Every structure is written in C-alpha cells, then in structure tokens.
Amino acid sequence: MSRLRKGVSTGLAAGTFLTLAACSGGGSSSVPGVGGVPGASEGPGAHDVGLILPLTGRNAAYGLRMRDAAKLALSAKGSPALDVHDTNAPGGAEQAARDALSRGDAILLGPLTATETSAAAPLAVNAGKPELAFTSDSTQARPGVWVMGLTPEQQVRRMVDAARATGRRTFAAFLPDNAFGHAMGDGLARACRDAGLKDPQIVFHTMDAQNIDDGLKTLSAIETRQPAAPAPTPTDVPTGPSAIDPTGETAANPAGTAETGATLPTTPAVTSAPQAVPVPPPPFDALVLADTGLELGRVITALQADHIDSSQVQIMGPALWKAFDGKLGALHGAWYAAPDAHDRMGYVAQYRALYKQAPSPVTDFAYDAAALAGSLIRQGGVTTQALTRPDGYMGVDGLFRLRPDGHVTRALAIYQIQRGGGARIVVPASRDVAIRPS
C-alpha cells in the first residue's frame, strides 16, 4: 500500500509511501488568491489540480471547508497549484468543470453532489482527465470517474463480510423507502450475491408508524413464530397451604386423611401459572437497517415487539449512526461500519491549528483526493495505472483503493453499540484492501 503522509517521498513502487503535503504554516506553490479564493493560481496552464465545489449558496459551508482541506493537502513547497471553481456560479458544475479543463488542469477534484457529478463527468471523460468526485452515490462511478464519498455499498459490504465471519448466512433488510434506503438494499443484494449467499429478503417502509409495524411483522414472520399461550394445567392436589388447608396437610397427606383418620374437606382443583415460552428466532440471522431520527425510534419499538434482538440476530446500520450512537443503547449489540476515528487524529490537529475549527468528516475526502493528486503529479503525472494501483493508498480515514470501474474500496472498522450507548470498535479496519473483481 502507499501512504499519504507528511514528509515522505519515496516513489510509487508497491509498498512505498506517497508524500502528504499536510502542514500548518508550510510553504505553498500557490500564489495569492484570485477572485477572492485564497490559494488559487493565476494564468492559463499555471495550475494542475482543478477543484470544483459550491463556494456560495446553500452548500457553501461544506464547499469552503473542503476547499480549505484541499489547500492543506497541497500546502508544502513543490506541490501543484490548486485551481478552484464555484459550482454555484452561473452555468453550475458543468461550467465549472469546463473552465477547469480549459485552463489545463491535470485532474478534477469534485464536485460535491451526484447531480453535479453527472453534469461534470462527461466533460472530464471526453477530455481524458480523471475525476475524483465527492459524491457518495455509487451509480456515478465509471471508468475515469471515481466516487470518493463513503457509499452505502461500502458500508454494507464491510458488515456482510464481518457477519459472515461470525457464521451469519441469512440476511434481510428493513429500510426506508427513499434513495438512501434503496442504495443500502442494492448494496446488500450485491454483497450477498458476491459472497455466494442466497438473495436477502428486503422490505421497504414509509414514515408511517403503522406501515413500519406491519412491514416488520411481515419480514419477521412474528405471527408464525409467536407460540400460543399454554392452557392452564389442572391438578387435584393443592401445592401448599391455602385458605381451605392453611396447614398444608393435604399436600403432605394426599389420601385426604389426618393422622386421626378424619377426612378433610375436599379442596377444589387449582391451576399452575403458565410458563413463558421463548419466541423462536426470525427467518434471518442478520438484519440491515438504515433509518435515523424519529423513524429509527419507531423501528426500534417494532423490533422489540417482534422479538428481534442481538441475542439471535446481528443488527447492522449505517455509518450515520456514529453521530448519535450515544443515544442508541436500545440497539446494544448492533453494528455499523465507519472509518477508524484514530486514523484521522493527526489531520484533525493540523486542520484545527490552521483554521481554528475542527474539520467535518466530508472534508476528509477533499484532503485525500488533493494529497493523492499532488503526489502523483510530483511523481510524474496522474495516470489511471497510478490511481488504481492494487495495494491502494493510506489516507486520513484509513486504507482506500481506486478500482478501474470507478468504485472505491475502503477499509472500514466495525463499531458495536454498547448497552449504555456509545460504541466501540470490535473489528478493526483492515490494513490490506482485498482486490475484488471489477
């Protein structure tokens, strides 16, 4: 693997490291900004890395932080210049990409959303320039256009692999009927197919509480699993003292006679208390969820009603749970897949020192993309062969590998939610990304 890290520059051979030009206060090859964009370069042909992001409008907060992360990654002496374009300017992402390509940029980083990527990608492909897009929509991946965001498919595949290692073989999903839910479902279906497992049963639900209850009842087959209440068991002999037999002598002397030979009054039949019968497990041993917020609360209530818990089923959810896993104690034992937070500690410290605020997770993709582009340019140029080297690269969120088909494989850790809330890593992120057929 190659590592994107500060102060190391040893070439592109397998097992060596890439330079991560990430420092606070270091020199930069960028000249003072133009058009109000710090770090942008002047003059056609003077810049090498095109960055297209929303710098104005409703997504500007994301775009500006991502721009700062890219600047941090290219802040060392000898780094290529950063050519920044606003996708919210007239003409949108298409015009931003067109402008960057016309200025001779060697690679495009961005844009942010799937819609913007679909507009910019054809231009990059036609120009023969690689594009590292920040969307998490895997449908935008294609040869020459890589999806750098953390996709639902990456998360699900990692969890399926980990669940299989614990013996799980029958997967199901209960998902919101929206784009994210369908992406999680598609990812699960592909992961099961690639692993040689039978097709998962997938049920989608609306936001309506009744629809959630009904949908999970169907998926879990609770009506066929719920045993009938046991009938009371009659007995002719009381089991101890009672209002009729306060001494308990009848139980001790079933014949109904005292030592004096007198016959005691006959006691009526009593019934034994019904015993709780365990509910059999549902017809799956691993379940993927994708809800957040109020809908997740409703799903948790339905799971409890249908006797689905971590003692029988490995529940798995999205990396979005990481933001509020302290409130998810009711799902203790459940998993989600996400980058190991320890991997990005150095980056967070550098970003905070320079910009006086912590980076949001989406900035990680801009940082890694810029660091990778800068390193390849310094080493001789951005080529598909260099981008898709089999052993991948070590970024701020861990190991990642760009596949020739535009998909990105990421090494993610498995977090397990604890009984009191919060989560801990139970399966560390791999340091060796397996090569999957494209």
C-alpha positions as CSV (number, residue, x, y, z in Angstrom):
1,M,0.0,0.0,0.0
2,S,1.1,3.6,-0.3
3,R,0.6,6.0,2.5
4,L,-0.3,9.7,2.1
5,R,1.7,11.3,4.8
6,K,3.8,14.3,5.6
7,G,7.5,14.4,4.9
8,V,7.9,11.1,3.0
9,S,8.6,10.9,-0.7
10,T,9.9,7.6,-2.0
11,G,8.2,7.0,-5.3
12,L,5.2,4.9,-6.5
13,A,6.5,1.4,-6.2
14,A,4.4,-1.1,-4.4
15,G,4.8,-0.9,-0.6
16,T,6.3,2.6,-0.7
17,F,4.8,5.8,0.6
18,L,3.4,9.0,-1.0
19,T,4.1,12.5,0.2
20,L,1.3,14.0,2.2
21,A,1.9,17.7,1.9
22,A,-0.1,18.5,5.0
23,C,1.3,21.0,7.3
24,S,0.2,24.2,9.0
25,G,2.3,27.2,8.1
26,G,4.3,25.4,5.4
27,G,5.2,27.0,2.1
28,S,3.0,26.7,-1.0
29,S,3.4,26.8,-4.7
30,S,0.1,28.7,-5.0
31,V,0.3,32.4,-5.4
32,P,-2.1,34.7,-3.5
33,G,-5.7,34.1,-4.4
34,V,-7.6,35.5,-7.3
35,G,-11.3,36.2,-7.4
36,G,-11.5,36.1,-3.6
37,V,-10.3,32.4,-3.5
38,P,-7.2,32.1,-1.4
39,G,-4.6,29.8,-2.8
40,A,-5.9,29.9,-6.4
41,S,-3.3,30.4,-9.2
42,E,-3.2,32.9,-12.0
43,G,-2.8,32.4,-15.7
44,P,-3.8,29.6,-18.1
45,G,-1.6,26.5,-17.7
46,A,-0.2,27.6,-14.4
47,H,-2.3,25.2,-12.3
48,D,-2.6,21.5,-12.2
49,V,-5.3,20.4,-9.8
50,G,-8.8,21.6,-10.6
51,L,-11.2,21.8,-7.6
52,I,-14.9,22.3,-8.3
53,L,-17.0,22.9,-5.2
54,P,-20.0,25.0,-4.1
55,L,-18.4,28.1,-2.6
56,T,-21.6,30.1,-2.5
57,G,-25.2,29.1,-1.9
58,R,-26.8,26.6,0.5
59,N,-23.9,24.1,0.3
60,A,-21.2,26.7,0.7
61,A,-20.4,25.7,4.3
62,Y,-19.4,22.3,3.0
63,G,-17.6,23.5,0.0
64,L,-15.5,26.1,1.8
65,R,-14.3,23.6,4.4
66,M,-13.5,21.1,1.7
67,R,-11.5,23.8,-0.2
68,D,-9.6,24.5,3.0
69,A,-8.8,20.8,3.4
70,A,-7.5,20.6,-0.2
71,K,-5.3,23.6,0.4
72,L,-3.9,22.0,3.5
73,A,-3.0,18.9,1.5
74,L,-1.2,20.9,-1.1
75,S,0.5,23.4,1.2
76,A,4.1,22.1,1.1
77,K,6.7,23.5,-1.3
78,G,6.7,21.8,-4.6
79,S,3.0,21.0,-4.5
80,P,1.0,21.6,-7.7
81,A,-1.3,24.7,-7.6
82,L,-5.0,24.5,-6.8
83,D,-7.4,25.9,-9.4
84,V,-10.7,26.5,-7.6
85,H,-14.1,27.0,-9.3
86,D,-17.6,27.6,-7.8
87,T,-20.2,25.1,-8.9
88,N,-22.9,27.5,-7.7
89,A,-21.7,30.2,-10.2
90,P,-23.6,30.7,-13.5
91,G,-23.5,27.5,-15.5
92,G,-23.2,25.3,-12.4
93,A,-21.0,22.3,-12.2
94,E,-20.8,21.8,-15.9
95,Q,-19.4,25.3,-16.5
96,A,-17.0,24.9,-13.5
97,A,-15.6,21.7,-15.0
98,R,-15.4,23.3,-18.4
99,D,-13.4,26.2,-17.0
100,A,-11.1,24.0,-15.1
101,L,-10.4,21.8,-18.1
102,S,-9.8,24.8,-20.4
103,R,-7.1,26.1,-18.0
104,G,-5.1,22.9,-18.4
105,D,-5.8,21.1,-15.1
106,A,-4.4,17.6,-15.0
107,I,-7.2,16.2,-12.8
108,L,-10.6,17.3,-11.4
109,L,-11.5,17.1,-7.8
110,G,-15.2,17.3,-7.1
111,P,-18.0,18.2,-7.4
112,L,-19.9,17.5,-4.2
113,T,-23.3,16.0,-5.2
114,A,-24.5,13.3,-7.5
115,T,-26.4,15.7,-9.7
116,E,-23.4,17.9,-10.1
117,T,-21.2,14.9,-10.9
118,S,-23.5,13.7,-13.6
119,A,-23.1,17.1,-15.2
120,A,-19.3,17.4,-14.9
121,A,-18.2,13.8,-15.5
122,P,-18.9,13.6,-19.3
123,L,-16.6,16.6,-19.8
124,A,-13.8,15.1,-17.8
125,V,-14.1,11.7,-19.6
126,N,-14.2,13.3,-23.0
127,A,-11.1,15.4,-22.2
128,G,-9.3,12.3,-20.9
129,K,-8.8,13.8,-17.5
130,P,-9.5,11.8,-14.3
131,E,-12.1,13.0,-11.9
132,L,-12.3,12.2,-8.2
133,A,-15.9,13.2,-7.2
134,F,-17.0,13.7,-3.6
135,T,-20.5,12.2,-4.0
136,S,-21.4,9.0,-2.2
137,D,-23.7,7.9,-5.0
138,S,-22.0,4.8,-6.4
139,T,-24.1,5.0,-9.6
140,Q,-21.9,7.9,-10.6
141,A,-18.9,5.6,-10.8
142,R,-17.5,4.8,-14.2
143,P,-14.0,4.3,-15.7
144,G,-12.2,7.6,-15.3
145,V,-14.7,8.9,-12.6
146,W,-14.2,7.8,-9.1
147,V,-16.7,8.1,-6.3
148,M,-14.7,9.2,-3.2
149,G,-17.6,9.5,-0.7
150,L,-18.4,6.8,1.8
151,T,-21.1,4.9,-0.1
152,P,-23.8,2.7,1.3
153,E,-22.4,-0.2,-0.7
154,Q,-19.0,0.1,1.0
155,Q,-20.7,0.1,4.4
156,V,-22.9,-2.9,3.8
157,R,-20.2,-4.9,2.1
158,R,-17.9,-4.5,5.1
159,M,-20.7,-5.5,7.5
160,V,-21.7,-8.5,5.4
161,D,-18.1,-9.7,5.4
162,A,-17.8,-9.3,9.1
163,A,-21.1,-11.0,9.8
164,R,-20.2,-14.0,7.6
165,A,-17.0,-14.4,9.7
166,T,-19.3,-14.9,12.7
167,G,-21.3,-17.6,10.9
168,R,-24.3,-15.4,9.7
169,R,-25.7,-16.7,6.4
170,T,-29.2,-15.4,6.0
171,F,-29.5,-11.7,5.5
172,A,-32.6,-9.4,5.5
173,A,-33.1,-5.6,5.4
174,F,-35.8,-3.3,6.7
175,L,-35.2,0.0,5.0
176,P,-36.8,3.4,4.4
177,D,-38.4,3.8,1.0
178,N,-36.1,6.6,-0.1
179,A,-32.9,6.9,-2.2
180,F,-30.6,6.0,0.7
181,G,-32.6,3.0,1.8
182,H,-32.7,1.7,-1.8
183,A,-28.9,2.2,-2.1
184,M,-28.4,0.2,1.1
185,G,-30.7,-2.5,-0.2
186,D,-28.9,-2.7,-3.6
187,G,-25.5,-2.9,-1.8
188,L,-26.8,-5.7,0.4
189,A,-28.1,-7.6,-2.6
190,R,-24.7,-7.3,-4.4
191,A,-22.7,-8.2,-1.3
192,C,-24.7,-11.4,-0.8
193,R,-24.5,-12.3,-4.4
194,D,-20.7,-11.8,-4.5
195,A,-20.4,-13.9,-1.3
196,G,-22.4,-16.8,-2.8
197,L,-25.3,-16.3,-0.3
198,K,-29.0,-16.6,-1.1
199,D,-30.8,-13.3,-2.0
200,P,-31.7,-11.3,1.0
201,Q,-35.3,-10.5,1.8
202,I,-35.7,-6.7,1.7
203,V,-38.7,-4.8,2.8
204,F,-39.1,-1.0,2.4
205,H,-41.3,1.1,4.7
206,T,-42.8,4.6,4.7
207,M,-42.5,7.1,7.6
208,D,-45.9,6.0,8.9
209,A,-45.8,4.2,12.2
210,Q,-48.4,1.6,11.2
211,N,-46.6,0.9,8.0
212,I,-43.4,0.3,10.0
213,D,-45.2,-2.1,12.4
214,D,-46.9,-4.0,9.6
215,G,-43.8,-4.2,7.4
216,L,-41.6,-5.6,10.2
217,K,-44.3,-8.1,11.2
218,T,-44.3,-9.5,7.7
219,L,-40.5,-9.6,7.4
220,S,-40.0,-11.2,10.8
221,A,-42.9,-13.7,10.4
222,I,-43.9,-12.9,14.0
223,E,-47.4,-14.4,13.6
224,T,-46.0,-17.8,12.8
225,R,-43.2,-17.6,15.4
226,Q,-45.3,-16.4,18.4
227,P,-46.4,-19.6,20.3
228,A,-49.9,-19.9,21.5
229,A,-50.4,-19.2,25.2
230,P,-50.3,-22.5,27.2
231,A,-53.5,-23.8,28.6
232,P,-53.8,-23.8,32.4
233,T,-52.8,-27.2,33.9
234,P,-55.4,-28.6,36.4
235,T,-54.4,-30.5,39.4
236,D,-56.4,-32.2,42.1
237,V,-53.9,-31.6,44.8
238,P,-53.1,-28.2,46.2
239,T,-49.4,-27.4,46.3
240,G,-49.2,-25.8,49.7
241,P,-51.2,-24.0,52.5
242,S,-54.3,-22.3,51.3
243,A,-57.4,-20.6,52.9
244,I,-59.0,-24.1,52.9
245,D,-56.0,-26.0,54.0
246,P,-53.9,-23.5,56.0
247,T,-51.6,-26.2,57.4
248,G,-50.7,-27.7,54.0
249,E,-51.7,-31.1,55.3
250,T,-53.5,-32.1,52.2
251,A,-50.3,-31.8,50.2
252,A,-48.4,-33.8,52.8
253,N,-51.2,-36.4,53.0
254,P,-52.7,-36.8,49.5
255,A,-55.1,-39.5,50.7
256,G,-57.0,-36.8,52.4
257,T,-56.8,-38.2,56.0
258,A,-55.2,-36.8,59.0
259,E,-53.3,-38.9,61.5
260,T,-56.5,-39.3,63.5
261,G,-58.2,-40.8,60.4
262,A,-60.6,-38.0,59.9
263,T,-61.4,-37.0,56.3
264,L,-60.6,-33.4,55.4
265,P,-62.9,-31.4,53.2
266,T,-62.2,-31.9,49.5
267,T,-60.3,-28.9,48.0
268,P,-61.2,-27.6,44.6
269,A,-58.8,-28.0,41.7
270,V,-56.1,-25.3,41.3
271,T,-54.2,-24.3,38.2
272,S,-50.4,-23.8,37.8
273,A,-49.2,-20.5,36.5
274,P,-48.4,-20.6,32.7
275,Q,-44.7,-20.6,31.9
276,A,-43.2,-18.1,29.4
277,V,-42.3,-19.9,26.1
278,P,-39.3,-18.5,24.3
279,V,-40.1,-17.0,20.9
280,P,-38.2,-18.7,18.1
281,P,-35.8,-16.5,16.0
282,P,-37.0,-14.8,12.8
283,P,-36.2,-16.3,9.4
284,F,-32.8,-14.4,9.2
285,D,-29.8,-14.1,11.3
286,A,-28.6,-10.7,10.1
287,L,-30.7,-7.6,9.6
288,V,-29.7,-4.3,7.9
289,L,-31.4,-1.0,8.9
290,A,-30.9,2.5,7.6
291,D,-33.3,4.8,9.5
292,T,-32.3,7.7,11.7
293,G,-34.3,10.1,13.8
294,L,-38.0,9.5,14.7
295,E,-38.3,6.7,12.2
296,L,-35.5,4.8,13.8
297,G,-37.2,5.1,17.2
298,R,-40.4,3.6,15.7
299,V,-38.3,0.8,14.1
300,I,-36.7,0.0,17.5
301,T,-40.1,-0.3,19.1
302,A,-41.3,-2.6,16.3
303,L,-38.1,-4.7,16.7
304,Q,-38.9,-5.2,20.4
305,A,-42.5,-6.1,19.8
306,D,-41.4,-8.7,17.2
307,H,-38.8,-10.2,19.5
308,I,-35.8,-9.3,17.3
309,D,-32.6,-8.6,19.3
310,S,-28.9,-9.1,19.2
311,S,-29.1,-12.4,21.0
312,Q,-30.4,-14.0,17.9
313,V,-29.9,-11.5,15.0
314,Q,-26.9,-9.4,14.1
315,I,-28.5,-6.0,13.6
316,M,-26.5,-3.6,11.3
317,G,-26.9,0.0,10.4
318,P,-25.4,3.0,8.5
319,A,-22.3,5.0,9.5
320,L,-24.7,7.8,10.1
321,W,-25.4,6.2,13.5
322,K,-21.9,7.3,14.6
323,A,-23.1,10.8,15.0
324,F,-25.6,9.9,17.7
325,D,-24.7,6.4,18.9
326,G,-24.6,7.6,22.5
327,K,-28.5,7.5,22.3
328,L,-28.7,4.0,20.8
329,G,-28.4,1.9,23.9
330,A,-31.7,0.1,23.0
331,L,-29.8,-1.3,20.0
332,H,-26.9,-2.6,22.1
333,G,-25.0,-5.2,20.1
334,A,-25.8,-3.7,16.8
335,W,-23.1,-2.8,14.3
336,Y,-22.2,0.0,11.9
337,A,-19.2,0.3,9.7
338,A,-17.2,3.5,9.6
339,P,-13.6,4.8,9.4
340,D,-11.5,4.4,12.5
341,A,-11.5,7.8,14.1
342,H,-8.0,7.3,15.4
343,D,-6.7,7.3,11.8
344,R,-7.6,11.0,11.3
345,M,-6.4,12.4,14.6
346,G,-3.2,13.9,13.0
347,Y,-5.2,15.5,10.2
348,V,-7.8,16.9,12.7
349,A,-5.0,18.5,14.7
350,Q,-3.4,20.1,11.7
351,Y,-6.7,21.4,10.3
352,R,-7.7,22.8,13.7
353,A,-4.3,24.5,14.2
354,L,-4.6,26.3,10.8
355,Y,-8.3,27.1,10.6
356,K,-9.2,27.3,14.3
357,Q,-12.1,24.8,13.9
358,A,-12.4,21.0,13.6
359,P,-12.9,19.6,10.1
360,S,-16.2,17.9,9.3
361,P,-16.0,14.3,8.0
362,V,-16.8,15.3,4.4
363,T,-13.5,17.3,4.3
364,D,-11.6,14.1,4.6
365,F,-12.4,13.2,1.0
366,A,-11.2,16.5,-0.3
367,Y,-8.0,16.2,1.7
368,D,-7.2,12.7,0.5
369,A,-8.1,13.5,-3.1
370,A,-5.8,16.6,-3.2
371,A,-3.0,14.8,-1.5
372,L,-3.2,11.9,-3.9
373,A,-3.4,14.2,-6.9
374,G,-0.5,16.3,-5.7
375,S,1.7,13.3,-5.0
376,L,1.1,11.7,-8.4
377,I,1.8,15.0,-10.2
378,R,5.0,15.4,-8.3
379,Q,6.0,11.8,-9.2
380,G,5.5,12.3,-12.9
381,G,1.8,12.6,-13.7
382,V,-1.7,11.4,-13.0
383,T,-2.4,8.2,-14.9
384,T,-5.1,5.6,-14.5
385,Q,-2.5,3.0,-13.8
386,A,-1.1,5.1,-10.9
387,L,-4.5,5.9,-9.5
388,T,-5.6,2.3,-9.5
389,R,-2.5,0.6,-8.1
390,P,-3.7,-2.6,-6.5
391,D,-2.3,-2.0,-3.0
392,G,-4.1,1.3,-2.7
393,Y,-3.3,4.3,-0.5
394,M,-3.4,5.2,3.1
395,G,-5.5,8.3,3.7
396,V,-6.7,10.2,6.7
397,D,-9.6,7.7,7.1
398,G,-7.5,4.6,6.5
399,L,-6.8,2.5,3.5
400,F,-8.6,3.0,0.2
401,R,-8.2,1.6,-3.3
402,L,-9.5,3.1,-6.5
403,R,-10.8,0.4,-8.8
404,P,-10.7,0.6,-12.6
405,D,-14.5,0.8,-12.8
406,G,-14.7,4.0,-10.8
407,H,-15.7,2.4,-7.5
408,V,-13.6,2.9,-4.4
409,T,-12.9,0.1,-1.8
410,R,-12.4,1.4,1.7
411,A,-11.1,-0.4,4.8
412,L,-13.7,0.3,7.5
413,A,-13.9,-0.7,11.1
414,I,-16.9,-2.4,12.7
415,Y,-18.3,-0.5,15.6
416,Q,-20.6,-2.2,18.2
417,I,-23.2,-0.2,20.1
418,Q,-22.9,-0.6,23.9
419,R,-25.6,-1.3,26.4
420,G,-25.4,2.2,27.9
421,G,-25.0,3.9,24.5
422,G,-21.9,4.8,22.6
423,A,-19.9,2.3,20.5
424,R,-16.5,0.6,20.4
425,I,-14.5,-1.0,17.7
426,V,-14.9,-4.8,17.7
427,V,-13.4,-5.5,14.3
428,P,-10.5,-3.2,13.3
429,A,-10.2,-1.7,9.9
430,S,-8.0,-3.9,7.6
431,R,-4.7,-2.6,6.5
432,D,-4.9,-4.6,3.4
433,V,-7.7,-4.0,0.9
434,A,-8.8,-7.1,-0.8
435,I,-8.9,-6.9,-4.6
436,R,-12.4,-7.6,-5.8
437,P,-13.3,-8.3,-9.4
438,S,-14.5,-5.2,-11.1
